[in-house]
Each structure stands twice: as C-alpha cells, then as structure tokens.
C-alpha cells in the first residue's frame, strides 16, 4: 500500500514509486489529501502519466508536454506558451481526460473565450484568440504524434479568431532625421536609434550588441543573439529565426558614429552589452523624441518597417532586403507588396507583344 495516513493529523499522503529511463528507482510523493480516495486517485494519475495512458487528465498531460518541449524552445517562447496554457486552457480543460475531450467541448471553450474580458474590460483581440486556439491544437497534435491519441478534436472546429491586419506605421527619412536631432541630447539614445533605423535590426538584437560584433574594417555588424528581460533576469538567446543570423553592411557614416560611441564607454569588455538599458527605456525615449520633433508616434518595431520602406523606395529587390533584415523573401513580398512599384502595366504590355508575335507567325 502506498497511501498512508499522516500521524497526528487527518490528512493522507501518497507515495508513487517508479523506475526512470536509466533504470534508477525513484519515488514521488504528495501530502495533504483530505481523504484516502483523493490520495489513491493522485497515485493512479501518476501511473497513467508514467504509462502515457491518455486516460490521464490534460493537467497531467501538460506536465509531459512541458518535459518534451521546454528544453527545446527558447525560454521566452516557452514562458509565453505556458502563460496561455495556465490562464486560458487549464482552467477549462485541466480536469478533463485527454481521450474524452471532443470537438463539442472545444466549441464550448471558444464561447467561453469570447465572453472573457481583459483587465481593461475589453474583449480579447482576434489575433490573440487565434494564438490561444493554435496552442490548444498544438497540445493535441503532440498527443496524436507521440502518444497515440486517435485524433485532434481542435482540428474539427473552425478557428475562434483570425489574424488582424494592422495598418503599417512608418517614418519617412525626413521624419526620422527630425526625431534623431531631437534626441541628440542623450548620446546613448541617439546611437541606439541610429542602429535601429539605418540597419533595420530588431529591438532585442540591438540590446544584445557587444563591441566584438562590429568589424569596422569591413564596415559590418554581426547579428547572432537577442536580449530578453524575463522576470528580473537578463537573458541572451539566439535570434528569432535561423535567417536572423546575419552580417549587415553598415553605411560608412554609421561606422564612424559607432566608433565614437564605443570610445565613450568606460570599462566595457569585448563581450559586454553596449546598450545596457531596457525596452521600456527605449519606448520612453521614442515618445520623448517624437513629441520634441513634432512627428507622429510610432512603435519601436516600426523603425524596422521604416528601414525596409526606405530600401524599397531606393529600388532594392525583395530578396536583397530579406537577406539584410533576416526575413524570408516571401514574407517581405507579402507584408510590403503595396510599397513595391507596380509592374502590372509592363507585364500586360509584354504579354501583348508575345501574343502579337504569335499572330504574325
């Protein structure tokens, strides 16, 4: 018997003993059960989890899901997934058995999501609802792929939300130059925004930069890491995607500016961060500079859009731009197609010429 009544209390303790994948005998226990029945139910759930029996609850399956995925994902990616699971999925499905959850349950959950409100009393955005729906689907796909669940009930149900297309906000070169002049009173802010605008790098990529990333002879900066503030800890991770690992050619004036900036830093080693501030600081400086310069307020990420827009206006191709900013070229075309010069008239004229040649023959 592995369920015991605690001495001098009315509480029960359950002890679960098992052999791990190395052949080592281990045990896990939990105290404080009000009844023997509850303690036995906990022990039975641990056995189902050990045997990957999908008669287990989703709460238990999520523990397996975490073991399988958390070490393979970036910490910030896993924490984002875990927050959605903890706040939007487990409160509804946590006690339900994985094998018993149906498409009807998923539809009822959709209705629950649509009734939810943010702390400001607003409904959740369609984009966010789509993300939560996709996370639930990913959990069931994992169960189908690796734990022999027969089918994914989420796949039978239409999505609760859809991607919202947000209007792209950009600064023209003239607007950016007004802004940069307004923040020259704080050199570290000025040089940070120079890198963001003229190189089109992401905010996390900027905040991870070190002196060793610059090669002033070749006039390049290497992007191979990203900065995140998770909890109260500074975390350096790999960049967002494989394509994000790249070397960017800098304009000569920017090389000179960054040389000057690095000379201003005292006691900074080759692998120390050169912009040791937070994303909140950058946001504050963006708002301060925008107001002082009298230009419209945009997000920091919109500086990346502004850089891409400038390159398109200068006549560079989608493939060349994608290589510089670390995007797939198809994505560049999709998001910025309206900015590229239209070739429709040229296409039609050439097709007309092709048809005319055939008629002559």
Buried (B, 14 or more C-beta within 10 A) or exposed (E): EBBBEEEEEEBBBBBBEEEEEEEEEEEEBBEEBEEBEBBBEBBBBBEBBBEEBBEBBBBBBBEBBBEEBBEEEBBBBBBBBBEBBEEBBBEBBBEBBBEEBEBEBBBEBBEEBEEEEEEEEEEBEBEBBBBBBBBBBBBBBBBBEEBEBEEBBBEEBEBBBEEEEEEBBBBEBEBBBBBBEBBEEEEBBBBBBBBBBBBBBBBBBBBBBBBEBBEBEEBBBBBEBBBBBEEEEBBEBEBBEEBBBBEBEBEEEBBEBBEEBBEEBEEBEEEEBBBEBEBEBBEEBBEBBBEBBEBEEBEBEBBBBBBBBBBBEEEBBBEEBBBBBBBBBEEBBEBBEEBBEEEEEEEEEEEEEEEEEEEEE
